[in-house]
């Protein structure tokens, strides 16, 4: 896989700064979000808020429009954050969900939301850097990753910015590791936004 370093456009720099400002405003208080489909989520401080980065919401909408993709399947939700994608997959009929995040705060948050929706029997949560500490012996039928888009490094002292930054190498590492934990016919669902498109970015 060929990787290029993304040169950010002014629009992309502005978008990153707006997202950082939005996160800093909501830090310090727990937020409860109720989506139009009735899904209610607790969003803890420093955990990805889907109202700010809406790629997670778009992925949930995609799954809602295509529930057959996850129904009866084993699904892994990488970089789960609040759990919006994995919990939605569980409610859409997935047989088992693995929810993985590198951030202990996200792991704590997603466990709250799993309990809120009484999905403990379907959901396993892992604190892991990609698949490093992942221990499930069952292969996944569906791999979902709502990944960071931009290749620039997370801001020192603001580790939560890795929700948006550091994406190029992370995506490459993920695509290298994921097949080991997936069935041969596994479906991979990764997000992509027009804002992240750049001629100097990741080769398609």
C-alpha positions in Angstrom: 0.0 0.0 0.0 1.4 3.3 -1.1 1.1 6.1 1.5 1.6 9.8 0.9 1.7 12.6 3.5 -1.4 14.7 3.2 -0.9 18.4 2.6 -3.8 20.1 4.4 -5.8 22.7 2.5 -6.8 25.8 4.3 -10.4 24.5 4.5 -9.2 21.3 6.2 -7.1 23.3 8.7 -10.1 25.5 9.5 -12.3 22.4 9.9 -9.8 20.8 12.4 -9.6 24.1 14.4 -13.4 24.3 14.5 -13.7 20.7 15.8 -11.0 21.3 18.4 -12.9 24.4 19.6 -16.2 22.5 19.8 -14.6 19.6 21.8 -13.0 22.1 24.2 -16.4 23.7 24.8 -18.1 20.5 25.7 -15.3 19.1 27.8 -16.1 18.9 31.5 -19.8 17.9 31.3 -21.6 14.7 30.4 -23.9 15.1 27.4 -26.9 13.0 26.5 -27.9 12.8 22.8 -31.1 11.5 21.5 -31.1 10.7 17.7 -34.1 10.9 15.5 -34.2 7.1 15.4 -34.6 7.1 19.2 -31.1 6.0 20.0 -30.0 7.7 23.2 -26.3 7.9 24.1 -24.3 9.3 26.9 -21.2 11.2 25.7 -18.5 11.7 28.4 -16.0 14.5 28.4 -13.1 13.9 25.9 -15.0 11.2 24.1 -15.8 11.7 20.4 -19.1 13.6 20.1 -21.0 12.5 16.9 -22.6 15.9 16.8 -19.2 17.4 16.1 -17.7 14.7 13.7 -20.8 13.4 11.9 -19.1 10.5 10.0 -20.3 8.2 12.8 -23.8 9.4 12.3 -23.5 8.8 8.5 -22.2 5.2 9.2 -25.2 4.6 11.5 -27.5 5.8 8.8 -25.9 3.5 6.3 -26.3 0.5 8.5 -29.9 1.5 9.3 -30.6 1.6 5.5 -28.8 -1.8 5.1 -29.5 -3.8 8.2 -28.9 -7.1 6.4 -25.2 -6.2 6.4 -25.0 -6.8 10.2 -28.0 -8.9 11.1 -26.9 -12.2 12.6 -23.2 -11.3 12.1 -20.2 -10.9 14.3 -19.2 -7.2 14.0 -16.0 -5.4 15.2 -16.3 -1.6 15.8 -12.8 -0.2 15.8 -12.3 3.1 17.5 -15.7 2.9 19.0 -15.7 6.1 21.0 -19.2 6.4 22.6 -20.2 3.2 20.9 -22.7 4.8 18.5 -21.8 2.5 15.6 -21.4 -0.8 17.5 -24.5 -0.3 19.6 -26.5 0.6 16.5 -25.3 -2.6 14.9 -26.4 -4.6 17.9 -29.9 -3.0 17.9 -30.1 -3.8 14.2 -29.7 -7.5 14.9 -25.9 -8.2 14.9 -25.2 -11.5 16.8 -22.1 -10.2 18.6 -20.2 -6.9 18.7 -16.6 -6.3 19.6 -16.1 -2.6 20.5 -12.4 -1.5 20.6 -10.8 1.8 21.6 -7.3 2.9 22.7 -8.7 5.5 25.1 -9.7 4.3 28.6 -12.2 7.1 28.8 -14.0 5.9 25.7 -14.0 2.3 27.0 -15.6 3.5 30.2 -18.1 5.6 28.2 -19.1 2.8 25.8 -19.7 0.4 28.8 -22.2 3.0 30.1 -24.1 3.0 26.8 -24.1 -0.8 26.5 -25.6 -1.0 30.0 -28.1 1.7 29.1 -29.4 -0.3 26.2 -29.1 -3.7 28.1 -26.8 -5.1 25.4 -24.2 -6.7 27.7 -25.0 -10.2 26.4 -24.0 -9.1 22.8 -21.2 -6.7 23.4 -17.5 -7.2 24.4 -15.4 -4.1 25.0 -11.6 -4.0 24.6 -9.0 -1.4 25.6 -6.6 -1.8 22.8 -4.3 -0.1 20.2 -6.0 -1.5 17.1 -5.9 -5.3 17.6 -2.9 -5.4 20.0 -4.9 -6.4 23.1 -7.9 -7.9 21.3 -8.6 -11.4 22.5 -11.7 -12.7 20.8 -11.2 -16.2 19.2 -14.2 -15.7 16.9 -13.5 -14.1 13.5 -15.6 -11.1 12.5 -18.0 -11.1 9.6 -18.0 -7.3 9.4 -15.2 -4.8 10.3 -16.2 -1.2 10.8 -13.7 1.6 11.4 -14.7 5.3 11.7 -11.1 6.4 11.5 -9.2 9.7 11.7 -8.8 11.4 8.3 -5.8 13.6 8.5 -2.2 12.4 8.5 -0.8 15.3 10.7 0.1 14.1 14.2 -2.2 14.6 17.2 -1.6 17.8 19.2 0.8 17.3 22.1 -1.1 17.7 25.4 -4.4 17.2 23.6 -4.4 13.4 23.1 -8.1 13.4 22.2 -7.2 15.1 18.9 -6.2 11.6 17.7 -9.9 11.2 16.9 -9.2 13.4 13.9 -5.5 13.3 13.3 -2.8 10.7 12.6 -5.0 8.8 10.2 -2.7 7.7 7.3 -0.5 5.3 9.2 -3.3 4.2 11.4 -5.5 3.2 8.5 -2.6 1.3 6.9 -1.8 -0.6 10.1 -5.5 -1.4 10.5 -5.9 -2.8 7.0 -2.7 -4.9 7.6 -3.9 -6.3 10.9 -7.7 -6.7 10.4 -7.7 -9.7 8.0 -6.2 -11.9 10.8 -9.3 -11.3 12.9 -11.8 -11.6 10.0 -13.5 -14.3 8.0 -12.2 -14.7 4.4 -15.4 -13.1 3.1 -15.6 -10.3 5.7 -17.1 -7.0 4.8 -15.0 -3.9 5.6 -16.8 -0.6 6.1 -14.7 2.5 6.5 -15.8 6.1 6.5 -14.8 8.7 4.0 -15.7 12.4 3.8 -15.2 14.8 0.9 -13.4 17.1 3.3 -10.6 14.6 3.6 -10.1 14.3 -0.1 -6.8 15.8 -1.3 -4.7 15.1 -4.3 -1.7 14.8 -2.0 -3.5 12.4 0.3 -4.0 8.7 0.5 -3.9 6.9 -2.9 -7.2 5.2 -3.8 
